[in-house]
Structure formats: structure tokens, C-alpha cells
Amino acid sequence: MATWSELRKLVRWLFRRPEPPPTPGTGQQYQTREQAEAQRRLLDQAKRLRDTQWHRGSTQIAPTMPMAPGRRAGYGTRGHR
């Protein structure tokens, strides 16, 4: 029983002690570090996307479709025939 009493006193003493405040500038240090890591991740992702075969491949121009006689390509809309 004496052990339980001593343990209870110790726990009460620990909970009464105030937690010391963080040193000034700690939050700014964390924020700066997190921003640098996020920027590095974004740059790595952009580099990976640039290096993919899809991005490096040249674009192909679609072959031109023959136009019906009397039609002009690229002029007018469906309503203007």
C-alpha cells in the first residue's frame, strides 16, 4: 500500500509541474523546414513528370482530312452553312 501511495504522490507532482514554453522561434523553424521539404517534393515530382516518355515524345500532327467540294476549312459553324 505504501508503494501505491508513493506512486500517486509522484504522479500528482508530475502533473502539477508546468511544461516549459518552447524557445522563441521554434515554430518558425518548423515552418521553414516544412516549406523547404514541400518545395523539394514538388520539384522532384515536376522533374519526374518532365522525364516521362509521354512528356518527352514529340507531338504528331493529325493527317488532314479531304474536304468536300465547295467547302472551306475552318470557316463558319454548324448554324452557318
C-alpha positions in Angstrom: 0.0 0.0 0.0 2.9 2.4 0.7 4.2 1.9 -2.8 0.8 2.9 -4.2 0.7 6.0 -2.1 4.2 7.0 -3.2 3.4 6.4 -6.8 0.2 8.5 -6.5 2.2 11.3 -5.0 4.8 11.1 -7.8 2.1 11.2 -10.5 0.4 14.2 -8.8 3.7 16.0 -8.6 4.5 15.3 -12.3 1.1 16.6 -13.4 1.5 19.8 -11.3 4.7 20.8 -12.9 4.1 23.3 -15.8 5.6 22.4 -19.1 8.3 24.8 -20.1 7.4 27.0 -23.1 9.2 26.4 -26.3 12.1 28.5 -27.2 11.4 31.6 -29.3 11.5 31.0 -33.0 10.8 27.2 -32.7 7.6 27.5 -34.7 9.2 29.5 -37.4 12.0 26.9 -37.7 9.4 24.1 -38.1 7.5 26.1 -40.7 10.6 26.9 -42.7 11.7 23.2 -42.6 8.3 22.0 -43.7 8.1 24.6 -46.6 11.6 23.5 -47.8 10.6 19.8 -47.8 7.3 20.6 -49.6 9.1 22.6 -52.2 11.7 19.8 -52.7 8.9 17.2 -53.1 7.1 19.4 -55.7 10.4 20.0 -57.7 11.1 16.2 -57.6 7.6 15.5 -58.8 7.9 18.0 -61.6 11.3 16.6 -62.7 9.8 13.1 -62.8 6.9 14.3 -64.9 9.3 16.1 -67.3 11.4 12.9 -67.6 8.5 10.7 -68.5 8.3 9.3 -72.1 4.9 10.9 -72.6 6.3 14.4 -72.0 9.4 13.9 -74.0 7.7 12.4 -77.0 7.1 14.7 -80.0 3.6 15.6 -80.9 2.2 14.2 -84.1 0.1 16.3 -86.4 -3.1 14.6 -87.5 -3.3 14.0 -91.2 -5.6 16.5 -93.0 -9.0 15.3 -93.9 -10.1 15.8 -97.5 -12.7 18.4 -97.8 -15.9 18.1 -99.7 -16.0 20.1 -102.9 -17.1 23.7 -102.3 -16.4 23.6 -98.5 -13.9 25.9 -96.9 -12.0 24.6 -94.0 -12.3 26.4 -90.7 -15.0 28.9 -91.6 -18.4 29.1 -90.1 -20.2 27.0 -87.5 -22.9 24.4 -87.7 -25.6 27.1 -87.8 -23.9 28.9 -90.6 -23.8 26.7 -93.7 
